[in-house]
């Protein structure tokens, strides 16, 4: 795996994990009983804790990427033998 391919795979994994982590532990204004007033979305999170979620996303992505790297490095799945879809 080249450096560019590794970076592309890591970024793809990172964004996928981010979207999986974002809804965890979120309390909306409606659930908290807080009135948003005019123009506010009652489903908006009270405290999204984005810094913590970015850190969690980074280390979970690193673990997932390491597993992908191990599978590819040690040929646990031989990619050229996968069907090409023809």
MODELLER restraints for C-alpha pairs under 7 A, 6 or more apart:
rsr = mdl.restraints
at = mdl.atoms
rsr.add(forms.Gaussian(group=physical.xy_distance, feature=features.Distance(at['CA:10:A'], at['CA:65:A']), mean=6.01, stdev=0.5))
rsr.add(forms.Gaussian(group=physical.xy_distance, feature=features.Distance(at['CA:13:A'], at['CA:61:A']), mean=5.93, stdev=0.5))
rsr.add(forms.Gaussian(group=physical.xy_distance, feature=features.Distance(at['CA:14:A'], at['CA:57:A']), mean=6.41, stdev=0.5))
rsr.add(forms.Gaussian(group=physical.xy_distance, feature=features.Distance(at['CA:14:A'], at['CA:58:A']), mean=6.60, stdev=0.5))
rsr.add(forms.Gaussian(group=physical.xy_distance, feature=features.Distance(at['CA:14:A'], at['CA:61:A']), mean=5.22, stdev=0.5))
rsr.add(forms.Gaussian(group=physical.xy_distance, feature=features.Distance(at['CA:17:A'], at['CA:57:A']), mean=5.88, stdev=0.5))
rsr.add(forms.Gaussian(group=physical.xy_distance, feature=features.Distance(at['CA:17:A'], at['CA:61:A']), mean=6.54, stdev=0.5))
rsr.add(forms.Gaussian(group=physical.xy_distance, feature=features.Distance(at['CA:18:A'], at['CA:57:A']), mean=5.46, stdev=0.5))
rsr.add(forms.Gaussian(group=physical.xy_distance, feature=features.Distance(at['CA:21:A'], at['CA:53:A']), mean=6.61, stdev=0.5))
rsr.add(forms.Gaussian(group=physical.xy_distance, feature=features.Distance(at['CA:21:A'], at['CA:57:A']), mean=6.87, stdev=0.5))
rsr.add(forms.Gaussian(group=physical.xy_distance, feature=features.Distance(at['CA:22:A'], at['CA:53:A']), mean=6.73, stdev=0.5))
rsr.add(forms.Gaussian(group=physical.xy_distance, feature=features.Distance(at['CA:26:A'], at['CA:45:A']), mean=5.99, stdev=0.5))
rsr.add(forms.Gaussian(group=physical.xy_distance, feature=features.Distance(at['CA:26:A'], at['CA:48:A']), mean=6.20, stdev=0.5))
rsr.add(forms.Gaussian(group=physical.xy_distance, feature=features.Distance(at['CA:27:A'], at['CA:45:A']), mean=5.51, stdev=0.5))
rsr.add(forms.Gaussian(group=physical.xy_distance, feature=features.Distance(at['CA:27:A'], at['CA:46:A']), mean=6.03, stdev=0.5))
rsr.add(forms.Gaussian(group=physical.xy_distance, feature=features.Distance(at['CA:28:A'], at['CA:42:A']), mean=6.65, stdev=0.5))
rsr.add(forms.Gaussian(group=physical.xy_distance, feature=features.Distance(at['CA:28:A'], at['CA:43:A']), mean=5.02, stdev=0.5))
rsr.add(forms.Gaussian(group=physical.xy_distance, feature=features.Distance(at['CA:28:A'], at['CA:44:A']), mean=5.31, stdev=0.5))
rsr.add(forms.Gaussian(group=physical.xy_distance, feature=features.Distance(at['CA:28:A'], at['CA:45:A']), mean=4.21, stdev=0.5))
rsr.add(forms.Gaussian(group=physical.xy_distance, feature=features.Distance(at['CA:28:A'], at['CA:46:A']), mean=5.53, stdev=0.5))
rsr.add(forms.Gaussian(group=physical.xy_distance, feature=features.Distance(at['CA:29:A'], at['CA:35:A']), mean=6.93, stdev=0.5))
rsr.add(forms.Gaussian(group=physical.xy_distance, feature=features.Distance(at['CA:29:A'], at['CA:42:A']), mean=5.21, stdev=0.5))
rsr.add(forms.Gaussian(group=physical.xy_distance, feature=features.Distance(at['CA:29:A'], at['CA:43:A']), mean=6.06, stdev=0.5))
rsr.add(forms.Gaussian(group=physical.xy_distance, feature=features.Distance(at['CA:29:A'], at['CA:44:A']), mean=6.12, stdev=0.5))
rsr.add(forms.Gaussian(group=physical.xy_distance, feature=features.Distance(at['CA:29:A'], at['CA:45:A']), mean=6.11, stdev=0.5))
rsr.add(forms.Gaussian(group=physical.xy_distance, feature=features.Distance(at['CA:29:A'], at['CA:46:A']), mean=5.61, stdev=0.5))
rsr.add(forms.Gaussian(group=physical.xy_distance, feature=features.Distance(at['CA:30:A'], at['CA:42:A']), mean=5.03, stdev=0.5))
rsr.add(forms.Gaussian(group=physical.xy_distance, feature=features.Distance(at['CA:30:A'], at['CA:43:A']), mean=6.20, stdev=0.5))
rsr.add(forms.Gaussian(group=physical.xy_distance, feature=features.Distance(at['CA:36:A'], at['CA:42:A']), mean=6.30, stdev=0.5))
rsr.add(forms.Gaussian(group=physical.xy_distance, feature=features.Distance(at['CA:71:A'], at['CA:77:A']), mean=6.31, stdev=0.5))
